[in-house]
Amino acid sequence: PGRLWSAVNPQSENLLYYLGKEAGKLSATLQGFEHPLAHRDFAWDVGQAQWTYEHIELFTGDKLEIVEYFQSLFKEIQEPYTALRKSVVHSDANDNNVIVSNDLIHPQVEAIIDYGDAIYTQTINDLAIAIAYAVMNKPDALEAALPIIKAYHQEFPLLPEELELLYTLVAMRLVISVTKSAINRQQEPDNAYLLISEKPAWEVLKKWRKISKNLAHYSFRSACGFTPHPKENEFKTWAATQNITIQSLFPKLPLEEVIKVDMSIESPWMGHESEYLNNQLTEYKLQELKSGNENVLVAGGYLETRPFYITNAYKKESNNGPIYRAVHLGLDMWIDAETQIHAPIDGEVFSIYHNDADKDYGPTLILKHQTKEGLVFFSLYGHLSLASLSLLKKGQNIKKGSPIAWVGNHKENGNWAAHLHFQLMLDMLDNQHDFPGVSTPNELDVWKSICPNPNLLWKEKNLE
């Protein structure tokens, strides 16, 4: 007894959690079950999705690019994918095979029905299929996937190597679906129902394509309680061995002291909106903090929730309404315009680019670094002067201590009071010239793992 998932509205985060819980119980229950008919050729099996390669000519334009992209990812993972654990799985937890209780206030998933598609395949495919259908019609498909994964993992613990491939497997189930629809449409061109049924699959594929594969991977790990970025602890261990000072960024300044400024949303120092959005007033207040001592550096801001990011420029549409990317992921050093910046460690120019939108980074430099142990990470220098754009070139090797840029004024640095935004990243997440400098509160565990505390680098520890 109950209602079909397709008839339930709204499909809350809590309901998505119960879907994951029921799917995980089902995977756990089916462990060890065997049947000869579970071993067969089956077009809907994600593990047999290679057949879709032969129908790529059915797609054009953006749809062709999306299908080719996910098929190429699927080809790349074949070796680790074939090594994943296997079992008989349900294989079809779509919106008409999930039964939800009749409770309208606190609905729960009661059962997953219809075992006609059950097959012996990679166990993780069952979770991928449940996600593919459950995130349909959600503004944020990745956000919708996370409670499903969290609950599934609680009932049937997932392995890190399965989570690494899950993003691609979700997409391939959808690729199978749209390929099937395209074939059927050729055979029945007047069947309007076929167009209706494939539309939500395409909508999810388009959204999924815009999500960084690695960001999805780290988010899946976080949902299961693993360290989001697998190299986070390795970076922290390396950083603890370094002997770098903030002074190395500004060697020409006789810095004697670094003091922290609180620009969080609850800070009385910030004042009214009319004050903290006034660049000249902010610079004056920062000078006052130095108390006439020009050898003091005012800095801070890592993981601060700041009021000046609560604008449309930083708004994101979540599945529960609008939220703001207001938690700062870098370290701000409030220093005079035209101050020269030097490289604190060896690196290579990954990009030098002018992000010229209002309240963006302005001229931005990103350096790529590699430790002796082979760990790769990146450092970002934002709000630079326009003259900085011609100082370096992409691919150029940079030695520690080399001049790399100058601090910009508010007319050229994205319209901010003069300062340097310094940020560390363990992964560029497919970004080429830019990188998010702020996170939403609900995604913070993932983003602070990708962007570790810059203060880990410095000998001065009073900014932590």
C-alpha positions in Angstrom: 0.0 0.0 0.0 1.1 3.5 -0.7 1.7 6.0 -3.5 4.1 5.8 -6.5 7.1 8.2 -6.2 5.9 9.9 -9.4 2.8 11.0 -7.6 4.5 12.5 -4.6 5.1 16.3 -4.4 7.2 17.7 -2.8 9.9 15.1 -2.9 11.8 16.4 0.1 15.4 15.9 1.2 14.1 13.6 3.9 12.2 11.5 1.4 15.4 11.3 -0.8 17.2 10.0 2.3 14.5 7.3 2.8 14.9 6.3 -0.8 18.6 5.8 -0.3 17.9 3.8 2.9 15.5 1.4 1.2 17.9 1.0 -1.8 20.8 0.2 0.5 18.7 -2.3 2.4 17.8 -4.0 -0.9 21.5 -4.2 -2.0 22.5 -5.6 1.4 19.6 -8.2 1.3 20.6 -9.4 -2.2 24.2 -10.1 -1.3 24.9 -13.7 -2.0 21.7 -14.3 -4.0 22.4 -16.1 -7.3 20.3 -17.2 -10.3 21.3 -18.3 -13.8 18.9 -15.9 -15.5 20.6 -12.9 -13.8 23.5 -13.5 -16.2 22.2 -12.2 -19.6 22.5 -9.6 -22.2 20.4 -6.6 -21.2 20.4 -3.2 -22.8 19.4 -1.3 -19.6 22.3 -2.7 -17.6 24.8 0.2 -17.0 27.6 -2.4 -17.1 26.6 -3.2 -20.7 26.2 0.5 -21.8 28.8 0.1 -24.6 26.1 -0.6 -27.0 25.1 3.1 -27.0 28.4 3.9 -28.8 26.9 2.5 -32.0 24.1 5.0 -32.0 25.9 8.3 -31.6 24.7 9.4 -35.0 21.2 9.9 -33.5 22.4 13.1 -31.7 23.5 16.5 -32.9 24.6 19.8 -31.4 24.7 20.1 -27.6 23.1 16.7 -27.1 25.9 15.1 -29.2 28.6 16.8 -27.0 26.9 15.6 -23.8 26.6 12.0 -24.9 30.1 11.8 -26.3 31.5 13.3 -23.1 29.9 10.8 -20.8 30.7 7.9 -23.2 34.4 9.0 -23.2 34.4 9.0 -19.4 32.8 5.5 -19.4 35.5 4.2 -21.7 38.2 5.7 -19.5 37.0 3.9 -16.3 36.6 0.4 -17.8 39.6 -1.1 -16.0 38.7 0.0 -12.5 35.0 -0.4 -13.2 35.2 -4.1 -14.2 37.1 -4.8 -10.9 34.3 -3.4 -8.7 32.2 -5.9 -6.6 29.2 -7.4 -8.3 25.9 -8.9 -7.2 22.3 -9.3 -8.4 20.7 -5.9 -8.2 17.2 -4.6 -8.7 18.4 -2.3 -11.6 15.3 -0.2 -12.0 14.4 2.1 -9.1 12.6 4.6 -11.3 9.8 6.9 -10.2 7.1 4.3 -10.9 8.8 1.5 -9.0 9.2 3.2 -5.7 6.3 3.0 -3.2 5.9 5.9 -0.7 3.7 5.9 2.4 0.4 7.7 2.5 1.6 10.0 5.3 1.5 13.5 3.7 3.5 15.2 6.5 6.3 12.7 7.0 6.3 10.3 4.0 8.8 7.4 3.8 9.8 5.0 1.2 8.0 1.7 1.9 9.3 -0.5 -0.9 11.0 -0.8 -4.3 8.9 -3.0 -6.6 9.1 -4.8 -10.0 12.1 -7.1 -10.2 11.8 -7.7 -14.0 15.1 -5.9 -14.7 17.1 -7.7 -11.9 20.6 -8.6 -13.2 24.0 -9.6 -12.0 26.2 -6.5 -12.5 28.4 -4.0 -10.5 26.5 -3.4 -7.2 27.1 0.4 -7.4 24.9 0.5 -10.6 21.8 0.1 -8.4 22.6 3.3 -6.5 23.5 5.1 -9.8 20.1 4.2 -11.3 18.2 5.3 -8.2 20.0 8.7 -8.3 19.4 9.1 -12.0 15.6 9.0 -11.6 15.3 10.6 -8.2 17.1 13.9 -9.1 14.8 14.6 -12.0 13.0 18.0 -11.8 15.4 19.2 -9.1 17.2 22.6 -9.5 20.4 21.2 -8.0 20.9 17.6 -9.1 24.1 17.1 -7.1 22.5 18.4 -3.9 19.5 15.9 -4.4 21.9 13.0 -4.8 23.7 13.4 -1.5 21.0 12.3 1.0 20.4 9.2 -1.2 24.1 8.3 -1.0 24.4 9.1 2.7 21.5 6.8 3.6 22.5 4.0 1.2 26.0 4.0 2.7 24.5 3.6 6.2 22.7 0.5 5.1 25.3 -0.9 2.7 28.7 0.7 3.1 30.2 2.0 -0.1 33.8 1.7 -1.1 35.9 4.8 -2.1 36.7 3.2 -5.5 32.9 2.9 -6.1 32.3 6.5 -5.2 35.0 7.7 -7.6 33.1 6.2 -10.6 29.5 7.0 -9.4 29.2 10.3 -11.3 29.9 8.6 -14.6 27.6 5.7 -13.9 24.6 8.0 -13.1 25.2 9.7 -16.4 25.4 6.4 -18.4 22.1 5.2 -17.1 20.6 8.4 -18.5 22.6 8.0 -21.8 21.0 4.5 -22.1 17.6 6.1 -21.6 17.9 8.9 -24.1 19.5 6.5 -26.7 16.6 4.1 -26.3 14.2 7.0 -26.7 16.0 8.3 -29.8 15.8 4.8 -31.4 12.1 4.5 -30.5 11.4 7.9 -32.0 12.9 6.8 -35.3 10.7 3.8 -35.3 7.6 5.6 -34.1 8.0 9.3 -35.2 4.3 10.1 -34.4 4.4 8.9 -30.8 4.3 12.0 -28.7 4.7 10.1 -25.5 8.2 9.2 -26.4 9.2 12.9 -26.4 7.6 13.4 -23.0 9.4 10.5 -21.4 12.9 11.5 -22.6 12.6 15.2 -21.7 13.4 14.8 -17.9 16.4 12.5 -18.7 17.9 15.2 -21.0 17.3 17.9 -18.4 19.3 15.9 -15.8 22.1 15.1 -18.3 22.5 18.8 -19.1 22.7 19.7 -15.4 25.0 16.7 -14.7 27.3 17.8 -17.5 27.8 21.2 -15.8 28.9 19.6 -12.5 32.6 19.0 -12.2 33.3 15.2 -12.1 35.8 15.7 -9.2 33.5 18.0 -7.3 30.8 15.3 -7.5 33.3 12.7 -6.3 34.4 14.8 -3.3 30.8 15.5 -2.4 29.9 11.8 -2.6 32.9 11.0 -0.3 31.7 13.7 2.2 28.2 12.2 2.2 29.7 8.9 3.3 31.9 10.4 6.0 35.2 10.1 4.1 37.6 13.0 3.9 36.2 14.9 0.9 39.4 15.5 -1.0 41.6 12.3 -0.8 44.8 14.4 -0.6 43.7 16.8 2.1 45.6 15.2 4.9 48.6 14.7 2.7 48.7 18.4 2.0 48.4 19.2 5.7 51.3 17.0 6.5 53.4 18.6 3.8 52.4 22.2 4.9 53.4 21.4 8.5 57.0 20.9 7.3 57.3 24.2 5.6 58.9 27.3 7.0 57.2 30.1 5.0 56.2 33.5 6.3 53.6 36.0 5.1 56.5 38.4 4.8 57.7 36.3 1.9 54.7 37.6 -0.1 55.8 41.2 0.5 59.6 41.1 1.1 60.0 44.8 0.4 57.8 45.7 3.3 59.3 45.8 6.9 56.4 43.9 8.4 56.7 43.6 12.2 53.3 42.2 13.1 50.2 40.5 11.6 46.9 41.3 13.2 43.5 39.7 12.4 40.4 41.6 11.4 36.9 40.2 11.8 34.7 40.8 8.7 32.1 38.2 9.5 28.4 38.9 9.4 28.2 39.2 13.2 31.2 41.5 13.5 30.4 45.0 15.0 33.5 46.2 13.1 31.6 45.9 9.8 28.8 48.3 10.6 25.8 49.0 8.4 25.6 47.9 4.7 26.3 51.5 3.7 29.6 51.3 5.5 31.0 47.9 4.5 30.2 48.6 0.8 32.0 51.9 0.9 35.6 51.1 -0.3 37.1 54.4 0.9 35.6 54.0 4.4 36.8 50.4 4.6 40.3 51.4 3.7 40.2 54.3 6.3 39.0 51.9 9.0 41.8 49.4 8.1 44.4 52.1 8.4 43.0 53.0 11.8 43.5 49.3 12.9 47.2 49.8 12.3 47.3 52.7 14.8 49.8 54.6 12.8 52.2 51.6 12.5 52.8 51.1 8.8 54.7 47.9 9.5 51.5 46.0 10.6 49.7 43.7 8.1 45.9 43.4 8.6 44.6 40.1 7.4 42.0 37.3 8.0 38.9 35.9 6.5 39.3 32.2 6.0 35.8 30.5 6.5 34.2 33.8 7.5 30.5 34.2 6.6 30.5 37.7 5.2 27.6 40.1 4.7 28.8 41.6 1.4 28.4 38.3 -0.4 24.6 38.2 0.3 23.7 39.6 -3.1 22.3 38.3 -6.4 25.8 37.9 -7.7 26.4 35.1 -5.1 22.9 33.6 -5.0 22.4 30.0 -5.9 19.1 28.2 -6.4 19.0 25.1 -4.1 16.3 22.5 -3.9 14.9 24.3 -0.9 15.0 27.9 -2.2 17.8 30.4 -2.8 21.0 30.3 -0.7 24.1 32.4 -0.9 27.8 31.6 -1.4 28.8 33.7 1.6 31.6 31.7 3.3 35.0 33.0 2.4 37.5 30.3 1.2 40.7 32.5 1.1 42.9 34.7 3.2 42.5 38.5 2.6 45.6 40.7 3.2 44.5 44.3 3.4 47.4 46.1 2.0 48.0 49.3 -0.1 47.5 49.3 -3.9 50.6 48.9 -5.9 52.3 46.8 -3.3 54.5 44.3 -5.1 53.7 40.6 -4.5 56.4 37.8 -4.6 56.0 34.1 -5.0 56.2 32.3 -1.5 57.1 29.0 -3.2 58.2 27.6 -6.5 55.5 27.2 -9.2 54.3 27.5 -12.7 51.8 30.0 -14.1 48.6 28.1 -14.6 46.7 31.2 -15.7 46.8 35.0 -15.7 43.5 36.5 -16.5 41.2 39.5 -16.0 37.9 38.5 -14.3 36.4 41.9 -14.9 32.8 41.5 -13.6 31.8 43.8 -10.7 32.8 42.3 -7.4 34.8 39.6 -9.1 38.6 39.0 -8.7 39.7 41.5 -11.3 43.2 40.6 -12.6 43.9 37.1 -11.3 47.0 34.9 -11.2 46.9 31.2 -10.5 50.1 29.2 -9.9 50.5 25.5 -10.0 52.8 23.8 -7.5 54.1 20.3 -7.1 55.9 18.9 -4.0 58.8 16.5 -4.1 56.4 13.8 -3.1 54.3 14.5 -6.2 51.4 16.3 -4.6 49.9 18.9 -6.9 48.1 22.0 -5.6 47.4 25.6 -6.8 47.5 29.1 -5.3 45.3 32.0 -6.4 46.2 35.7 -6.2 43.1 37.9 -6.7 42.3 41.6 -6.9 45.6 42.5 -8.7 46.5 45.6 -10.7 46.0 45.7 -14.5 49.8 46.0 -14.9 50.1 42.5 -13.4 48.5 41.0 -16.5 51.6 41.7 -18.6 54.2 40.6 -16.0 53.9 36.8 -16.5 52.8 34.3 -19.2 51.0 31.0 -18.9 53.4 28.1 -18.5 56.2 30.3 -17.1 58.2 28.7 -14.3 58.3 30.9 -11.2 61.0 30.6 -8.5 60.3 31.3 -4.8 60.9 35.0 -4.2 60.2 36.2 -7.7 57.9 39.2 -8.2 54.6 38.0 -9.6 52.1 40.9 -9.4 51.0 44.1 -7.7 47.9 44.8 -5.5 45.2 46.6 -7.5 43.1 49.6 -6.6 39.3 49.5 -6.5 39.0 50.8 -10.1 40.8 47.8 -11.5 40.5 45.0 -8.8 36.8 44.1 -9.2 35.6 47.2 -7.2 37.0 46.3 -3.7 39.0 48.1 -1.2 42.7 47.4 -2.0 43.8 43.9 -0.8 45.2 40.6 -1.9 43.0 37.5 -1.9 45.2 34.4 -1.4 43.7 31.0 -1.7 44.9 27.4 -2.0 43.2 24.7 -4.1 43.9 21.0 -4.3 41.9 20.7 -7.5 41.0 23.3 -10.1 37.6 21.5 -10.8 37.9 22.2 -14.5 38.2 25.9 -14.0 40.7 27.6 -16.3 41.0 31.3 -15.3 38.9 31.6 -12.1 37.9 29.6 -9.0 35.1 30.1 -6.5 36.3 32.2 -3.5 33.2 31.5 -1.5 31.0 28.6 -0.5 27.4 28.1 0.6 27.2 26.9 4.3 25.7 23.5 3.4 28.6 22.7 1.0 31.4 24.0 3.2 32.7 20.6 4.4 33.6 19.8 0.7 34.9 23.2 -0.2 37.2 23.6 2.8 38.7 20.2 2.0 39.4 21.3 -1.6 40.6 24.8 -0.4 42.6 24.1 2.8 43.4 26.9 5.3 46.1 29.2 3.7 47.4 29.8 7.2 48.7 26.2 7.3 51.6 27.6 5.1 52.7 30.4 7.4 55.0 30.4 10.4 52.7 33.0 11.9 49.8 31.1 13.4 47.8 34.0 14.9 45.4 34.1 12.0 43.9 30.6 12.5 
